[in-house]
Amino acid sequence: MWDTGSLSLLNFLQERFYFSDHVLPLFETGIPLLKQRLHQLPDTDNVVVAFPDDGAWKRFHKQLDHFPMVVCAKVREGDKRIVRLKEGNPAGCHVVIVDDLVQSGGTLIECQVIVI
């Protein structure tokens, strides 16, 4: 998002090192807003946060530690990458999937299949 000629939002972590010393990127996250909205739900005690891989868990688990968590893991079987449940129990809960990097959405879809 461009704001009066300066970069005010940077979405790609890999891009943060491509700037010169004269540019100060501002890293924003939607996690505080998500956390606020989840706490406003009438059945917030029935919400589980799912992370499709260890990378997402490492980046966001401390900010969402008020909620029970499900962590999935990506494993390779031949040429395929498969998402499996690593820890947690989503049974009977509303599941919110939180990921740090999304390209095609394939991992999110595989995680969704596992947690329902």
N, C-alpha and C positions, 0 to 999 in steps of 0.2 A: 504494500500500500504506500503510495507516495503522498506526502503531505508537505506542501509549500517547498518542493524541491529537495527535501531530505528523505532518507529512508527511515520510516517510523516503525516498520514491522518487518521482521525477517523470519521466514518460516523454515528454511532449510539449514540444519545445523552444519552441514558440510560447506555451506557458503560463508560461514562466519570468519574464515581465515583469508578470504580473498580481498579484503579491504585494505586500503593503505592506512598509515598511522593517523591520517587526517579525518578518518571516518570512524565514528563510534556507533556501531550497530546496537539497536535496542531490542533485546530478546523478550518477547511477550509469550504468555501461555494462557490458555483458557481454563486451566485447572481450578483456580480460585472460583471462577464463575460456575463451573460444573459442580464443585463441592457445595457452593451456596444453594444451587438449584436442587441438588439431591437432598439436602437437609430440609428443604421446604416441602418435599413430598409428604403426603399424608401417611404413607406407609414406609417411611425412611428406614425403619428397622428391618424391612424385608428387601433391602437393596444390597446387591453384591457387586463389587467392581472386579472385572476380569481383565487380565493383561494377556494378550496373545503370545507374548514371548518375554524372555528375561530382560531384554533391553528396555521395554516399556515399564516393567516392574521396577528395575533399578532406577529409572528416571523419575517415576511418579509415586511409588508406594508410600513414601514418607508424607507426602501431601494429602494422601487419601486414606491414612491409617485409621480413620474413624469408622471405616466400613469393612465388613468381611471381604476377603479377597480370594480370587481364583487366579491361578497362574498356569498358563499353558506353555508348552515348549515345542519348538520346531525340531523334528528329527528327520534324518534322511533315510529313505529306504530305496536303494538303487538310485534312479534319477529323480525320484519324487521327494518333495519336501512335505512332510505331514505334520499337522498340529495335533498334539495330544495333551490331555489334562495332566498337569504336573502336581498341583496341589490345590486344595480347596474343594468345596461342595456347593454348586450352584442350585441344587434341587429345591424347587418350590419358591425360588427368589426371582425378583426382577434383576436382570443382569445388565450392567452398563460396561461396554467394552471400551477400554482406553488404550490407545497405542501411541507410540512416539513418532514413528515414521510410517507413512502409508504411500505406496506407489500404485499398485493395481487394485488393492483391496482384497486380494486373495486370502491373505492370512486372517483378515477380519471375518471373512465369510466362513473359513474353516473353523475359527474359534467359535463363531456363532452356532455352527452345527453341533459342536461339542457341548456347549453350555445349556442348550435347550433340551 
